[in-house]
Amino acid sequence: PDQMYGFTKMAGERLAWAAESYGLNTLCIRPFSGYGEGQSFEYPVPSIAQRALHREDPIEVWGPGTQTRDFIHIRDLIGATMARLNAGVTGYETMNIGSGIATSFNEVAEICSDLVDYKPKIVNLVDKPMGVTARYADITEMSRYYTPGIPLREGLGRVMSFIRSSEETAL
């Protein structure tokens, strides 16, 4: 595991695995970079989306911007979790939840900018934290139960509409 974040997830799964011997059925879901409407601006997707809505030029992206994540909309994250739970869980089981597609943060900025029809320069703040270089899901298990229905471009559009609406309401 990488850093403390990964270690705590691994420790939790290890405890769930051990609890199987006591008859506990546990599904450990592994969501990959969930995003959606109402997410805190402490996360990169809504922050980048807001910068694009405000037509910032340049748009700043933390790290080199080439680091990739497997973005999954919150509705698909919930849908996959519920579909898997409804199928039943016996013993200790795991399931990655994602799109299976690696997308860079620079690409997120480009898509958000395109959604509001402008082409800003993207500036990468390499002195800011970037996390791991790449993280995306093997969705083989999830695909047995659920297929994501919200592509990234559509999901980013929903996030941007939510931000726009929230800002208009605040005025």
Secondary structure as the mmCIF struct_conf table of DSSP 4:
data_model
#
loop_
_struct_conf.conf_type_id
_struct_conf.id
_struct_conf.beg_label_comp_id
_struct_conf.beg_label_asym_id
_struct_conf.beg_label_seq_id
_struct_conf.end_label_comp_id
_struct_conf.end_label_asym_id
_struct_conf.end_label_seq_id
HELX_RH_AL_P HELX_RH_AL_P1 GLN A 3 ALA A 19
HELX_RH_3T_P HELX_RH_3T_P1 GLU A 20 TYR A 22
TURN_TY1_P TURN_TY1_P1 GLY A 23 GLY A 23
STRN STRN1 THR A 26 PRO A 31
BEND BEND1 SER A 33 SER A 33
STRN STRN2 GLY A 34 TYR A 35
TURN_TY1_P TURN_TY1_P2 GLU A 37 GLY A 38
TURN_TY1_P TURN_TY1_P3 PHE A 41 GLU A 42
BEND BEND2 TYR A 43 TYR A 43
HELX_RH_AL_P HELX_RH_AL_P2 PRO A 44 LEU A 53
TURN_TY1_P TURN_TY1_P4 HIS A 54 ARG A 55
BEND BEND3 ASP A 57 PRO A 58
STRN STRN3 ILE A 59 TRP A 62
TURN_TY1_P TURN_TY1_P5 GLY A 63 PRO A 64
BEND BEND4 GLY A 65 GLY A 65
STRN STRN4 THR A 68 ARG A 69
STRN STRN5 ILE A 72 HIS A 73
HELX_RH_AL_P HELX_RH_AL_P3 ILE A 74 ASN A 86
TURN_TY1_P TURN_TY1_P6 ALA A 87 ALA A 87
BEND BEND5 GLY A 91 GLY A 91
STRN STRN6 TYR A 92 ILE A 97
BEND BEND6 GLY A 98 GLY A 98
BEND BEND7 GLY A 100 GLY A 100
STRN STRN7 THR A 103 SER A 104
HELX_RH_AL_P HELX_RH_AL_P4 PHE A 105 LEU A 115
TURN_TY1_P TURN_TY1_P7 VAL A 116 ASP A 117
HELX_LH_PP_P HELX_LH_PP_P1 PRO A 120 LYS A 121
STRN STRN8 ILE A 122 LEU A 125
TURN_TY1_P TURN_TY1_P8 VAL A 126 ASP A 127
BEND BEND8 LYS A 128 LYS A 128
BEND BEND9 THR A 133 THR A 133
STRN STRN9 ALA A 134 ARG A 135
HELX_RH_AL_P HELX_RH_AL_P5 THR A 140 SER A 143
TURN_TY1_P TURN_TY1_P9 ARG A 144 TYR A 145
HELX_RH_AL_P HELX_RH_AL_P6 LEU A 152 ALA A 170
#
